[in-house]
Amino acid sequence: MEKASTKTITLNRKARHDYFVEDSFEAGIELFGTEVKSLRKGACNLKDSWCDVVDGELYIKQMHISPYEQGNIFNKDPYRPRRLLMHRREIHRLAGLVAQQGYTLIPLSLYFKGSRVKVQLGLCKGKQLHDKRADMAKKAAQRDIDRALRDRQKA
C-alpha cells in the first residue's frame, strides 16, 4: 500500500500567533463538488474560523471557501458551517477538552491527502498580550543570531 501524497491548500498562520497549540488532530470535511473545485484553485481562508461541537457532531464555522466561478446554481454559501468527520469517541473526547476553561478548537491547515480534503485541528489555549510580545522578542533574537552567523560565515 503506497502512502497518499499531501498537498497543502491553506495554512492558518494567525492561529499560532494568537493561541498556544496544545495538541493537533486530523479530520475529514464534508464538502460539495463546487467547493472542492474551488479548493483546488486555492480559494480558501481559515483566518477567523473555529470548530464547535453541536449535538455530538463537529462543525467548522466561519471558514470561507470562495464560490466556484463555473458553479452557478450549485454554489453554496461561502461561510456555511461544514461538518467535520471524526470518530464519535474522538469527538466526545474533544468536546470534554473544549468544555475546560480557555480551550478551543482552531483549524490550523487544510490539505489534500490523496483525493480527500483533510483539516488539521489544533486544541488551543488563547495567548495574552505579554505572551505574544515574548514570542515576538524570541523570534527577533533568533533572527539576529541567524544574521550574525550568516555574516560571520561570509567573512
ABEGO torsion letter per residue (X at the ends): XBBBBBBBABBBAAAAAABBBABBBBBBBBBBAAAAAAAAAGBBBAAABBBBBBGGBBBBBGBBBBBBAAAEAABBBAABBBBBBBBAAAAAAAAAAAABBGBBBBBABBBBBEABBBBBBBBBBBBBAAAAAAAAAAAAAAAAAAAAAAAAAAX
